[in-house]
């Protein structure tokens, strides 16, 4: 199994996919760390989502599910 070396922020994923960041945040809540979605905590209780390559693919699948209902 290859190790993940890079993460992409949810803001960058939204930019790449042409999606609204807030909508993606609502969807990303359904993903777990094993799905490739990580929560990163910064100073002053700031947090954001970051994705592995697999996480981006899993998020794309969730987008499709939310758009089509299946």
Secondary structure, DSSP 8 states (H G I E B T S, - for coil): -------EEHHHHHHHHT--HHHHHHHHTT--GGGTEEEEE-GGG-EEEEE-HHHHHHHHHHHHHHHH--
